Each structure stands twice: as C-alpha cells, then as structure tokens.
Amino acid sequence: MTPIRSEPQLDEEFDGLRPRNLDEFVGQRGARDQLRVAIDAARGRGEAPDHILFSGLPGLGKTSLAQIVARETGSTLHSTTGPALERARDLAGILSQLRDGDCLFIDEVHRIPAAVEEYLYPAMEDYSVDLVIDQGTNSRTVKLRLAKFTLLGATTREGLLSAPFRSRFGMLIRLEPYPPEELIEIVTRSARLLQIQIDDAATLEISQRARGTPRVANRFLRRVRDYAQVQGAARVTLDITKKAFEALRVDGLGLEQLDREILSVLARQGGPVGLKTIAAAIGEADDTVENLYEPFLLRQGLLERTPRGRVLTELGFAAIGRTPRAEVQ
C-alpha cells in the first residue's frame, strides 16, 4: 500500500524547529510574498490555491512551506513521495481520499514514474481521472470525479520534470541558498526554541559554516550544544563552537570530510575528472555527489565544470592545502 500521511492539524509536524506560518519563516522573501498573495486571494474566493511547485537544494524549506500552505489555508495535508507512487492505481487511491480544499504534498516529485505522471494531468487540470474496470473484453473506463485539491510538489531537480507536467503548476517557487545574516536569524530562533544559551559570536560562526542551508545550521547547532553539554559548559561560546567544529571535522568554509575527499580526488588527477570517477573514488553514488555536494563546491568557486569533466580551481587547491601542479597551471 502506498505510504500516505494525513495531517489535519499539523501540530506534530510543527513541534521542534519548523516555522508554523509565513511570519515565522525566515528568508526567501520573494517566495513568501508570492505565497501570501496566493493564499489570501484563494481564501477570499473560497477556493483552493493553484498547484505549487517548490524547487531548490535540500534543506532550504520546501517541506516547511508546503506545510505552511496547508496550515494557512486551513486544509488537511496528505503527504507521500514520488518513488512511493509506483503505479497509477497507487495515485488513484490517494486522490480518491481527498476532500475539497485538501493539499496533496509529493516530495521528490521528479521521481514519479512517467505513467503515473500522465495520470496526474487530468487530475490537476479537470479534477478527474479515468479508471479502468475489469480486464480483457469486459474492461471499461469510468470517469472518477475528484475534489478540488492543491498539489504541492517539491523537487531538488526541476530540470528532470517534463515540460507538460511542469506547465500544469500554477506557481513555481524556487528557493535559493541563504545569506549568513538570515541564517543568524534562524540559528537565534532555533537556539531560543531549544533553550540554548549562546553567544552572538558563536551564532555567527555556525551561520558562516552552514553552507547557506537552514537544515545544516540547525544540525550544527544541535551538535555544538551536545559538545558544550559534554564539556560542562553552561553557555555556547565561540571557543566551544570552534572546538565542536574541529571534532566534527568541519572547516571554516563549511567543508566536511566528503567535500575535502572530492577536492582531493580532483587534486590528485590534475586534469578534468568525470563524475562517475569522483563518485567511485569516494564511495558515493554519482547523483549524490552531483546533487548534494557539488552545488556548494561550485558556489564557493572551489571546482568548475568543463565539457571534459570537473576541475579544481586555485581556491579549491588552497582549501585543502595543496598547490596546483605545473602541468595544470
């Protein structure tokens, strides 16, 4: 049976650090403004908002925004993932449970099989699907009318969505990495919710190493808190924070062990290196390297993509304490 979670109140989802509404959501001002207008207009008409596609790197708040949309429209949120929708009948079972105004959130929406994706087209446009009853010569098609729902899709790879599918979303919300000043707000808020006493300098240090990602910032905050607790410190100071990052093997740029391994592979090879070669060298899947690690390294200017493969920049060599060899200068 396809995994699906319905959340009439959403209270359990918002326990912890997730923002409960758009006012609590830090950053992404353009996205918040678009959503606020869409939600207010839909409520004024007594309708469900248009289908919304959230795209961006992992940890930027796509799931939180989907939950906020459901909460602020007063609707029930039904959640599933793209890989869980293996067959069209899996999706039909979920769609048949929806009521007027409900939100259906599909995470990793780019991983929906093509046959299931095409099944979504009439559901998104006409709020109906065709069901095939019986088999063989006795088979017949029955049109099933659906409630007027809002599809909330989240993807880290918008380019993998087919053009017909993408065009059926009324709103396309792209989330960008956070600047340090907004991450400071997030870390400060999270520290307050977790009842952590923390110095401003420590908050800044965590924000600067968080790779522009709230999820990473909150993860680092928890680990620094753990380190301070074990050390018997009543307050998280800058010194405690730096020592915690040393234990975590996270450097001043926010590079973790696998980041440095990727850069080291490129440094050893000297010339351009293919993605599969890098992935094999560090023992990770190539799509994990491409989607999880490489975007940050590219943003920091530590590596470059070329038609022949990935190459290390001067900044990349400096980040791992290496010097470019003469033949690659």
N, C-alpha and C positions, 0 to 999 in steps of 0.2 A: 504494500500500500504506500502511496506517495506521502512522504513526510509533509505535514502542514501544521502550522501553529496558528491558532486564532487568539487574538488578544483584545477582548472587549474593553478592558480598562487601561491596559498597557502599564499599570503601576509596577509590576515586577520588572519589566524591561527597563524602566527608568530608575530603579534602585541602583545606587552607585554613582557613576560619574557622567552618564549620558544626560545631555540637556533635555528638559521637559518641554520646552517651547522655543519659538523663534527668538524671543527676547533673551533667553539663556544661551542660545547658540552663538559662539564667538567666531568672528571672521566670516569669510565668504559673503560679503555684503551684497554683491550683485545677486547671488543665488537667493539669499534671504528676502531681498526686495521683490524679486520675481514671484517667489512662493507666497509672500504675504498678499500681494495683489491678487494672485490666482485664487487663494483660499478665501479671501474676503469677498471677491466677486462671485465665486461659486456659492458661498453661504447666502449672499444676498439674493441669488436667484433660486435658492433651494435645490441646487443641483450638485452632482459630484464633480470635482475638478477634472480637468483634462488629464490624460495619461502622461506620466512624467518619467523621463529617463535621467538618472543620475550617473555621471561618469567621472572617473578620476582615479588616482592611485589609491592603493589600500590605505585605510586608516584616516581618511580625510573627512568622514562624517556622512557617507551616503546612507548607511542604515539609520543613523540618528535622524537625518532629515526625513526619511520615509516614515519613521515612527512619529515624528512631529506632525507631518501632514495628516496622518490618520487621527492623531490626538486633537489637533486644532479644528478638524472638520467634524469631530465627534463621532467618528465611524469606527467600525471594527477592522482591525488589521489582520489579514491572513498572510502567513509567510511560508515561502518554500524557496527552493534553489533551482537553477537551470538544469544541473545534472540529474536532479531527482525526477524531472519530467521526461521519462524515457519514452512514453507512448502517448498518443493523442487522448486515449481514454483516461490517463492519469490527470491530464489537464481538465478534461470534461468533468471529472468527479469534483475537482476543486471549484470550477466555475459554477457548477450547479448549487453549491453551498452558499454562494454569495447573495447578499441582500442589497437592496438599493442603497447606494452611498458607501458601500464597503470598499476597502482598499486591499488589493492583492499585491504583495511585495515579492518580487522574484529577484533574489540575489544571483550574481553571476549569470545574468540573463543572456549573455553572449554564448553560453554553453547549452542553450536549448537546442535539441535536435531539429533539423530542418523541417521534418514532417510535423512536429509539434508547433513550431513557429508559424507555419502556414495555417494551422488550426486556430491560432490566435487572431489572425487577421479579421475574420468576420466578428469575432468576439469583441475586438477593440472598436471596430467601426459600427457594426449594426447591433451589437449585444445579442448575438445569436450564434449557434453552432449547429452543424448538421451531424446527426448521429446515425450510424448505420446499424440497423436492426436485423438480426438473423444473419445467415450466411448462404452462399450459393444462389440458387434460383429464387429462394424465398427472401433474399435480402431486400431491404427498402430503406430509404432515407427519411428521417424525421427531423424537422427543424425544432431545436430547443431554444426557447426564448430565455435570455439571461437578465439578471438585474443590472441596472446601470451602475457599474463599478468603475473604480480608478485603478489602472495598472501602474505600479511603481516599480520600475526596473533599475537595477544597479549593475554597473559593469566597470571593470578596470581596463577593458579593451574595446572601446567603442568602434574601432575600425573593423572588428570582426562581425559586427551586426550587418545584416543585409540591408540594402537601401530601402526595400519595401517595408521592412519591419521598423527601421529607424524613423521613417517618414510618418508612421502612424502614432508616434508620440507627439502630443500637443506641445510639450515643453521639454527642452533639452537643457539640463543643468550640468555644467561642467565645473568640478571643484578643483581648485589649484592648491599647491603646497602653501603652507602658512609662513608668513614672515615671523622672525623671533618675537617682535612686540606683541603679536596676537597669541603666540604660544605662551608668553609670560602670563597673559590673562587666563589662559586655560590652566596652566600649572598652578597659579594662585588660587583659582576656583577649586581645582581638584584637591589641593592641599587643605583648603578650608573644609571641604566635604569629608575628607579622610582624617580631619583633626590632626594635621601635621604642623608643627611649629617649624617654620622655615625662613631663613634669611633671604632678603632680596637678591643678594649676590648668588646664592645657591639656586634660586629660581631662574635667574638669568643663565647660569651655567647649564642647567637642564634644558632650557629652551634652545640654546645655541647648539646643543648636540642632538636635538630631537629630529633632525632630518626633515624639518618642515611638516611634521606629521603629529597631530594630537594623540593618536594611539601610542606612538612611540614615546612621546613626552610623558604620558600617564604611566606607561610601563617603567620608564626610567625613574619617575617619582616614587613609585612603589618600591623599586629595588634600592633606591637611596634611603628610603625610610627604613627598610629592613636592615640595611648596613648600619644606620645610625642606632637602631634599636639594639643590635648585637653588640655594638661598641659602647652601649650605655649612655649615649648622648641624648639629652632631653630635647635638643633642637638641631635641626639640619643646618649646618653651616657650610660655607664654601669649601673649607678644608675637608669636611666629612664627604661632601659631594664629589670632590676630585678623587679622594681615596676610593670611594664607591665605584667610580667610573674606571679607575685602574683595575679594580677587582673584576669588573665586568668586561675589561679589555676593550673599552670604547674610548677612542682618542678625541682630541679637541675638535676635529672635524665631524664627529659623529660616526666615524668609520668603525665597524665591528669586524670580527675576525674574518668572516667570509668576504667582506669588502676588500680587506687587505690581501686575502688569498687571490681574488680576481686580479687585482692590480699586480701582484707578484707574478702570476702566470703571464701577463702581458709583458712585464719587465724581462722575464727570462727569455721569452720568444723573440723579443726585439722588434720584429715586424708585425704586420697585421695578423690577427688571430681570429678564427671563426668561432661563432657562438657555441657550437657543439663541442669544440675542443676545450673551450673555457669550462663548460659545464662538466665535461668528463674529468678534467683536471681537479676540480674542487668537489666532485661527487654530488652535484645537484642537477636537477632537471633543467634543460635549456630554457623552458618557458619561465621557470622560477628565477633564473639569472636575468632574463630579459625584462620581466615584469616587476620583480621585487627589488633587485639590487642595482641593475644598470641605470634606471632613470635618475636615481640620486647621484650616481657617479658622473653621469652626463651633465646634470645641472651644476655640479660642482666643478666641472671642467677638468676632471681627472682622466677621462678617456674620451675618445672620439670614435664615431662610426665612419668607416670608409667603405667603398664598394668591395674591397678585398677583405674586410674584417675590422675588428676592433684594434685600436692602437692607443698606447699610453701617452699622455701629454707630459710636458715638463712638470706641471703641478702634480700629476699622478706619480711621477718618479719621486718628487720631493715628499709626497705624503707617506711613502713607505721607506724613505731614507735611502733611495737609490739614485744613481746618476745615469742619464742616458748614455748608451754606448755610442762610440764614434760612428758606427755604420748606420745608426738610426737618427743621427742628428741632421 
